[in-house]
Structures are given as structure tokens and as C-alpha cells.
Amino acid sequence: MKRINNLFLCLCLSISFHSNALLIKLDFETLGSQDMWGNITNNFELSQAPGLTESYSTVTNAILQAVRQDYYSNDYDFIGNNQQLDIDFILASVSTDVSTLDSSHYTIQIGSGSSGSFGVACFACVSSNTVAQNTIFGSVFSNNIFNWLSPSAGGSWDLTEVVNAIAGTLSHEIGHALALGHPNGAQSNPGESAWGVMATGAPPSSMPNGERLKNRAFSNTNMQSLARTLGLRTLEQPQSVPEPATIYIMLLAIFFLARARIKTRPRNVTELTTALN
């Protein structure tokens, strides 16, 4: 059954994924997995976010979409409406074989851990391809996020706050793996906060924790760096279906009307006589 599920996953996703792009797996599932430094994550436990009522599937899919939006945004004057960074993201465990989707793929794990931080990642190991494929290059510790940011959430979390906090940390750690560092404070960006995705609460950024609950975006400077590192791909425009010409529709109507009249014509003399009487 697991093999069938994996084949189905690959079949469905291969249609929309770009085989030459970098693929990042977001692993919310694996218990006891270890990143490059031995950090272990276990359950991504939503009960640690009091007040949240949405299902596991709803939350994790919303987080995936938020990470994609961080990296796919074209709210920058140097990215066209039909362009986005050449990178893909997927919800999958570290053990899921995605080699048919993309030969260049890495994993970041999300769950409860014993580390004293929100997250951790290598610096530039993914962008420079200096670690093996499918390496768990980073971790996001959801228990710390829910615990330490609970006062900023007023002690009760909603879906938007959870998504912004977890997705923001994920995009931040993935950014480190793509050679982005911490900025010196706030930076110009198209998000809801004056602080960009790569800002941190410690110096030199000194971002207040409450900003983590907002929908932040990469700074203009960071997005330019990502565009140079990953490249931009052009999205295919959907093909329009031409409407048939009016004259064609009229000819079809005449044809079917004539055919209907022929079918109702008397077929012999008897029928003709009956019809005349």
C-alpha cells in the first residue's frame, strides 16, 4: 500500500513539478528523524497551540501554501507576473522517494524537539550542493514556537497565526540553506511586517516576537539574491479554447432542422392519405 501511495503521489505531482528545479520536502510526519547535527523531531502536535480548531491536514497544507507564496511571490518589480523562483515544495516524509520528480531534492523536518531555538539549518549547503541528496538540512521546532510565542498570540492561537509562525520559520531556515543571512534590522519588503523573513529576534535584526505572527515576506534584497541563486522560470499560460464561428452554429442548426423534417415526412401512400384526411 505504501508503494502504491508513493507511485500515486509521484504520478499526480509530476504533472505540475519542474524536473530541473530544486525540490524541498517538508516533513511533518517522520518520528525520530535526525538532521545534520543530530537534532531529533517527533510529532507536529497541534494540541500545543491552544485555541486552534482546524485539522492536521488543513494546517499542514496551509503551511505548505504559505511557504510557496513566500518563494513564488512576484510582488517585486524585478519579477514578472508570469515568473517565479525555480524551486518546488512538497509535503513528504524523508523516506518518500521523489527522485522521479526531481533528482535534486532535500528535506527539512518539523516537529517537537529538545533544541533551545525556533529552528536550525545549514548555511548555503543546499544552494552549493555540498551535501548528499535528501539530506535533512534543517529543523523547525514547533513546540518551542507554540510555547514561546503563545503570549504574542494572546494565549489562544488561530489558523493564520499558526501558519505565519511555522511557515515564516520554515522559509527562514530554507533561506539559510540557500545562502541568506540575518539582516541588520528591518528591510524594505512587500509583506505585513517591516521585518523580512530572514530577520531574527537576536541582534543584529532584533525583531519583536509578535512580528512572527504576521505574514512576512522576503526583503527586496533577499529576493534578488534568491533570483540569482535559483533562477527564474516562466510559467506556461493556459491555452484558450476558440469559440466556433456564428455561421458554423447556424449551419449546424439548419442541418439538424432539415434532418428532423425528413424523419417526420410520410413514408408511403397510406400514411400520406391518412395525413391528408
Backbone hydrogen bonds in HBPLUS format (Angstrom, degrees):
<---DONOR---> <-ACCEPTOR-->    atom                        ^
c    i                          cat <-CA-CA->   ^        H-A-AA   ^      H-
h    n   atom  resd res      DA  || num        DHA   H-A  angle D-A-AA Bond
n    s   type  num  typ     dist DA aas  dist angle  dist       angle   num
A0005-ASN N   A0001-MET O   2.90 MM   4  6.18 158.5  1.94 152.3 158.0     1
A0006-ASN N   A0002-LYS O   2.95 MM   4  6.19 156.9  2.00 147.9 154.0     2
A0007-LEU N   A0003-ARG O   2.91 MM   4  6.15 157.1  1.96 149.8 156.1     3
A0008-PHE N   A0004-ILE O   2.88 MM   4  6.08 157.3  1.93 149.2 155.7     4
A0009-LEU N   A0005-ASN O   2.87 MM   4  6.07 154.5  1.93 146.3 153.5     5
A0010-CYS N   A0006-ASN O   2.95 MM   4  6.20 162.3  1.98 148.8 152.8     6
A0011-LEU N   A0007-LEU O   2.89 MM   4  6.07 155.8  1.94 146.9 154.0     7
A0012-CYS N   A0008-PHE O   2.96 MM   4  6.12 162.1  1.99 151.3 155.2     8
A0013-LEU N   A0009-LEU O   3.02 MM   4  6.09 166.5  2.04 152.6 156.6     9
A0014-SER N   A0010-CYS O   2.94 MM   4  5.72 145.9  2.05 142.3 149.7    10
A0016-SER N   A0013-LEU O   3.09 MM   3  5.60 130.2  2.34 110.9 121.3    11
A0017-PHE N   A0013-LEU O   2.98 MM   4  5.99 144.0  2.11 159.3 170.7    12
A0021-ALA N   A0018-HIS O   3.02 MM   3  5.42 163.5  2.04 117.0 122.3    13
A0088-ASP N   A0022-LEU O   2.72 MM  66  6.09 159.7  1.76 164.9 170.7    14
A0023-LEU N   A0104-SER O   2.98 MM  81  6.23 158.4  2.03 154.9 161.4    15
A0106-TYR N   A0023-LEU O   3.02 MM  83  6.56 148.5  2.13 156.9 166.4    16
A0024-ILE N   A0088-ASP O   2.90 MM  64  6.24 160.3  1.94 146.0 150.7    17
A0090-ILE N   A0024-ILE O   3.10 MM  66  6.47 144.1  2.23 158.9 160.8    18
A0025-LYS N   A0106-TYR O   2.79 MM  81  6.14 169.3  1.80 160.3 163.8    19
A0108-ILE N   A0025-LYS O   2.98 MM  83  6.31 158.6  2.03 172.9 175.7    20
A0026-LEU N   A0090-ILE O   2.79 MM  64  6.06 167.6  1.80 167.0 170.8    21
A0092-ALA N   A0026-LEU O   3.19 MM  66  5.90 153.8  2.27 125.7 133.6    22
A0027-ASP N   A0108-ILE O   2.97 MM  81  6.12 176.4  1.98 160.8 161.9    23
A0110-ILE N   A0027-ASP O   2.91 MM  83  5.99 156.1  1.97 157.1 151.3    24
A0032-GLY N   A0041-THR O   2.99 MM   9  5.65 143.3  2.13 144.1 154.8    25
A0041-THR N   A0033-SER O   3.31 MM   8  6.03 146.1  2.43 149.4 159.1    26
A0035-ASP N   A0039-ASN O   3.03 MM   4  5.42 148.2  2.13 138.5 147.4    27
A0038-GLY N   A0035-ASP O   3.10 MM   3  5.31 169.9  2.11 115.3 117.4    28
A0036-MET N   A0136-ILE O   3.14 MM 100  6.19 129.5  2.40 172.3 173.4    29
A0042-ASN N   A0112-SER O   2.92 MM  70  5.19 146.7  2.03 137.5 148.3    30
A0112-SER N   A0043-ASN O   3.17 MM  69  5.87 145.5  2.29 124.1 130.1    31
A0048-GLN N   A0045-GLU O   3.24 MM   3  5.88 163.6  2.26 112.6 117.6    32
A0049-ALA N   A0046-LEU O   2.97 MM   3  5.50 164.3  1.99 116.9 120.7    33
A0052-LEU N   A0049-ALA O   3.22 MM   3  6.01 166.4  2.24 144.2 147.4    34
A0157-TRP N   A0050-PRO O   2.60 MM 107  5.84 164.4  1.62 168.4 166.5    35
A0059-VAL N   A0055-SER O   3.01 MM   4  6.25 163.0  2.04 153.8 158.1    36
A0060-THR N   A0056-TYR O   2.93 MM   4  6.10 176.3  1.93 159.9 161.0    37
A0061-ASN N   A0057-SER O   3.02 MM   4  5.99 161.3  2.06 147.4 152.9    38
A0062-ALA N   A0058-THR O   3.04 MM   4  6.09 148.9  2.14 138.9 147.6    39
A0063-ILE N   A0059-VAL O   2.93 MM   4  6.20 150.0  2.02 149.2 157.7    40
A0064-LEU N   A0060-THR O   2.99 MM   4  6.24 158.0  2.04 144.8 150.5    41
A0065-GLN N   A0061-ASN O   3.03 MM   4  6.28 161.6  2.06 146.3 150.6    42
A0066-ALA N   A0062-ALA O   2.99 MM   4  6.18 147.4  2.10 140.7 149.7    43
A0067-VAL N   A0063-ILE O   2.96 MM   4  6.25 157.4  2.01 155.2 160.4    44
A0068-ARG N   A0064-LEU O   2.98 MM   4  6.26 163.6  2.01 152.3 157.1    45
A0069-GLN N   A0065-GLN O   2.91 MM   4  6.11 151.9  1.99 140.9 148.9    46
A0070-ASP N   A0066-ALA O   2.99 MM   4  6.29 150.6  2.08 144.7 152.0    47
A0071-TYR N   A0067-VAL O   3.20 MM   4  6.55 154.4  2.27 149.9 155.6    48
A0072-TYR N   A0068-ARG O   2.64 MM   4  5.67 142.8  1.77 153.1 165.7    49
A0073-SER N   A0069-GLN O   3.01 MM   4  5.41 127.2  2.30 140.0 143.2    50
A0079-ILE N   A0076-TYR O   3.10 MM   3  5.58 169.7  2.11 121.6 122.8    51
A0083-GLN N   A0080-GLY O   3.11 MM   3  5.10 152.6  2.19 116.2 113.2    52
A0235-LEU N   A0082-ASN O   2.72 MM 153  5.23 168.6  1.73 150.9 155.0    53
A0084-GLN N   A0233-ARG O   3.17 MM 149  5.66 143.8  2.30 147.0 157.1    54
A0233-ARG N   A0084-GLN O   2.86 MM 149  5.66 166.1  1.88 167.7 168.8    55
A0087-ILE N   A0085-LEU O   2.96 MM   2  5.72 130.7  2.21 107.0  92.4    56
A0086-ASP N   A0231-GLY O   3.00 MM 145  5.69 151.8  2.08 151.5 147.7    57
A0096-THR N   A0093-SER O   3.05 MM   3  5.37 158.1  2.10 110.3 117.1    58
A0101-LEU N   A0098-VAL O   2.86 MM   3  5.27 142.0  2.00 109.4 121.0    59
A0102-ASP N   A0098-VAL O   3.04 MM   4  6.43 161.0  2.08 157.7 163.0    60
A0134-ASN N   A0105-HIS O   2.64 MM  29  5.47 159.3  1.68 152.8 151.7    61
A0107-THR N   A0135-THR O   3.06 MM  28  5.93 175.8  2.06 142.9 142.2    62
A0137-PHE N   A0107-THR O   2.98 MM  30  6.32 132.9  2.21 164.9 176.4    63
A0109-GLN N   A0138-GLY O   3.14 MM  29  6.52 159.2  2.18 150.0 145.8    64
A0140-VAL N   A0109-GLN O   2.86 MM  31  6.31 143.4  1.99 152.8 164.5    65
A0111-GLY N   A0140-VAL O   3.08 MM  29  6.52 160.1  2.13 168.5 174.6    66
A0142-SER N   A0111-GLY O   3.00 MM  31  5.19 135.5  2.21 115.7 123.3    67
A0141-PHE N   A0118-PHE O   2.86 MM  23  5.37 160.1  1.90 141.4 147.9    68
A0120-VAL N   A0139-SER O   2.91 MM  19  5.38 153.1  1.99 151.0 155.5    69
A0139-SER N   A0120-VAL O   2.83 MM  19  5.38 151.5  1.91 146.8 155.0    70
A0122-CYS N   A0137-PHE O   3.12 MM  15  5.90 139.5  2.29 153.0 165.0    71
A0124-ALA N   A0176-HIS O   2.91 MM  52  6.26 161.1  1.95 136.6 140.7    72
A0128-SER N   A0124-ALA O   3.00 MM   4  5.85 147.9  2.10 140.4 148.4    73
A0130-THR N   A0125-CYS O   3.04 MM   5  5.19 153.7  2.11 143.2 151.2    74
A0126-VAL N   A0177-ALA O   3.22 MM  51  5.26 135.7  2.43 130.6 141.6    75
A0129-ASN N   A0126-VAL O   3.10 MM   3  4.91 148.5  2.20  96.1 105.8    76
A0127-SER N   A0177-ALA O   3.15 MM  50  6.53 162.3  2.18 158.2 155.1    77
A0135-THR N   A0132-ALA O   3.18 MM   3  5.70 147.4  2.30 137.6 136.0    78
A0145-ILE N   A0141-PHE O   3.26 MM   4  6.60 158.2  2.31 147.5 154.0    79
A0146-PHE N   A0142-SER O   2.92 MM   4  6.10 172.2  1.92 157.3 158.3    80
A0147-ASN N   A0143-ASN O   3.01 MM   4  6.01 149.6  2.10 138.5 147.4    81
A0148-TRP N   A0144-ASN O   2.81 MM   4  5.73 168.4  1.82 151.7 155.0    82
A0149-LEU N   A0145-ILE O   3.02 MM   4  5.70 148.8  2.12 140.5 148.0    83
A0152-SER N   A0149-LEU O   3.07 MM   3  5.27 116.6  2.48 102.2 117.3    84
A0153-ALA N   A0149-LEU O   3.06 MM   4  6.40 137.6  2.25 146.0 158.7    85
A0153-ALA N   A0150-SER O   3.03 MM   3  4.95 127.1  2.32  95.8 110.4    86
A0155-GLY N   A0150-SER O   2.86 MM   5  4.99 160.5  1.89 152.6 146.6    87
A0154-GLY N   A0151-PRO O   3.02 MM   3  4.99 158.4  2.07 103.4 108.8    88
A0162-VAL N   A0158-ASP O   3.09 MM   4  6.37 164.3  2.11 158.2 162.8    89
A0163-VAL N   A0159-LEU O   2.91 MM   4  6.06 171.0  1.92 158.9 161.4    90
A0164-ASN N   A0160-THR O   2.92 MM   4  6.04 167.5  1.94 150.4 154.2    91
A0165-ALA N   A0161-GLU O   2.96 MM   4  6.02 158.9  2.01 146.5 152.4    92
A0166-ILE N   A0162-VAL O   2.97 MM   4  6.08 175.1  1.97 157.7 159.2    93
A0167-ALA N   A0163-VAL O   2.82 MM   4  5.58 153.6  1.88 146.8 155.0    94
A0168-GLY N   A0164-ASN O   2.96 MM   4  5.48 145.7  2.08 124.8 135.3    95
A0169-THR N   A0165-ALA O   3.28 MM   4  6.30 151.5  2.36 132.5 139.3    96
A0170-LEU N   A0166-ILE O   2.90 MM   4  6.18 158.3  1.94 151.6 158.4    97
A0171-SER N   A0167-ALA O   2.86 MM   4  6.04 173.7  1.87 157.6 158.4    98
A0172-HIS N   A0168-GLY O   3.03 MM   4  6.07 148.4  2.13 135.8 145.0    99
A0173-GLU N   A0169-THR O   2.94 MM   4  6.20 164.2  1.97 153.7 156.2   100
A0174-ILE N   A0170-LEU O   2.91 MM   4  6.11 165.8  1.93 158.7 163.1   101
A0175-GLY N   A0171-SER O   2.88 MM   4  5.93 145.1  2.00 135.8 146.1   102
A0176-HIS N   A0172-HIS O   3.09 MM   4  6.55 142.5  2.24 143.3 152.6   103
A0177-ALA N   A0173-GLU O   3.23 MM   4  6.62 157.5  2.28 146.3 151.2   104
A0178-LEU N   A0174-ILE O   3.11 MM   4  6.43 120.5  2.48 136.4 152.2   105
A0178-LEU N   A0175-GLY O   3.01 MM   3  4.95 140.3  2.17  95.4 107.6   106
A0180-LEU N   A0175-GLY O   2.90 MM   5  5.30 155.5  1.96 140.1 140.4   107
A0179-ALA N   A0176-HIS O   2.90 MM   3  5.09 148.8  2.00 118.3 116.3   108
A0187-GLN N   A0194-ALA O   3.18 MM   7  6.36 139.5  2.35 156.9 162.0   109
A0220-ASN N   A0188-SER O   3.00 MM  32  6.20 159.1  2.04 157.4 158.2   110
A0192-GLU N   A0215-ASN O   2.96 MM  23  5.43 176.0  1.96 142.6 143.9   111
A0199-ALA N   A0196-GLY O   3.16 MM   3  5.56 165.4  2.19 114.1 118.0   112
A0197-VAL N   A0217-ALA O   3.00 MM  20  5.32 138.4  2.18 113.2 120.6   113
A0207-MET N   A0200-THR O   2.90 MM   7  5.56 171.4  1.91 132.1 133.8   114
A0206-SER N   A0202-ALA O   2.99 MM   4  4.88 177.0  1.99 117.8 117.5   115
A0211-GLU N   A0208-PRO O   3.07 MM   3  5.78 155.1  2.14 119.7 126.2   116
A0212-ARG N   A0209-ASN O   2.96 MM   3  5.61 157.4  2.02 119.3 125.9   117
A0213-LEU N   A0210-GLY O   3.21 MM   3  5.73 161.3  2.24 111.4 116.8   118
A0214-LYS N   A0211-GLU O   3.15 MM   3  5.41 163.7  2.17 109.3 113.5   119
A0216-ARG N   A0214-LYS O   3.03 MM   2  5.71 119.8  2.40 109.4  92.9   120
A0223-MET N   A0219-SER O   2.93 MM   4  6.18 164.1  1.95 159.1 163.1   121
A0224-GLN N   A0220-ASN O   3.06 MM   4  6.26 149.7  2.15 143.6 151.5   122
A0225-SER N   A0221-THR O   3.12 MM   4  6.43 151.5  2.20 143.6 151.2   123
A0226-LEU N   A0222-ASN O   2.91 MM   4  6.25 156.2  1.97 151.1 157.7   124
A0227-ALA N   A0223-MET O   2.92 MM   4  6.10 153.0  1.99 144.3 151.5   125
A0228-ARG N   A0224-GLN O   3.09 MM   4  6.37 147.9  2.20 142.1 150.1   126
A0229-THR N   A0225-SER O   2.94 MM   4  6.19 153.4  2.01 147.5 155.4   127
A0230-LEU N   A0226-LEU O   2.77 MM   4  5.76 175.1  1.77 157.4 159.1   128
A0231-GLY N   A0227-ALA O   2.88 MM   4  4.83 135.9  2.07 116.9 130.0   129
A0248-TYR N   A0245-ALA O   3.06 MM   3  5.27 127.1  2.35 101.0 114.5   130
A0249-ILE N   A0245-ALA O   3.26 MM   4  6.70 152.6  2.34 149.4 156.3   131
A0250-MET N   A0246-THR O   2.98 MM   4  6.33 157.8  2.03 152.4 159.0   132
A0251-LEU N   A0247-ILE O   2.96 MM   4  6.19 157.0  2.02 144.8 150.5   133
A0252-LEU N   A0248-TYR O   3.05 MM   4  6.31 155.5  2.12 145.8 152.2   134
A0253-ALA N   A0249-ILE O   3.01 MM   4  6.27 154.7  2.07 147.3 154.0   135
A0254-ILE N   A0250-MET O   2.97 MM   4  6.27 159.0  2.02 153.4 158.4   136
A0255-PHE N   A0251-LEU O   2.96 MM   4  6.13 157.1  2.01 146.6 153.0   137
A0256-PHE N   A0252-LEU O   3.02 MM   4  6.27 166.7  2.04 154.6 156.5   138
A0257-LEU N   A0253-ALA O   2.97 MM   4  6.08 150.9  2.06 144.8 153.3   139
A0258-ALA N   A0254-ILE O   2.95 MM   4  6.11 163.4  1.98 150.0 154.0   140
A0259-ARG N   A0255-PHE O   3.00 MM   4  6.21 155.1  2.06 145.4 152.9   141
A0260-ALA N   A0256-PHE O   3.01 MM   4  6.14 149.5  2.11 138.8 146.3   142
A0261-ARG N   A0257-LEU O   3.08 MM   4  6.36 151.5  2.16 147.5 154.7   143
A0262-ILE N   A0258-ALA O   3.05 MM   4  6.31 152.9  2.13 149.1 155.8   144
A0263-LYS N   A0259-ARG O   3.23 MM   4  6.45 153.9  2.30 143.2 149.3   145
A0265-ARG N   A0262-ILE O   3.27 MM   3  5.33 161.2  2.31 104.7 110.4   146
A0272-LEU N   A0268-ASN O   2.99 MM   4  6.23 151.4  2.08 145.8 154.6   147
A0273-THR N   A0269-VAL O   2.82 MM   4  6.10 158.7  1.86 157.3 161.9   148
A0274-THR N   A0270-THR O   2.92 MM   4  6.15 165.6  1.94 153.8 158.0   149
A0275-ALA N   A0271-GLU O   2.87 MM   4  5.99 151.0  1.96 140.6 149.3   150
A0276-LEU N   A0272-LEU O   2.91 MM   4  6.20 145.2  2.04 144.0 153.2   151
A0277-ASN N   A0273-THR O   2.93 MM   4  6.20 151.3  2.01 151.4 159.0   152
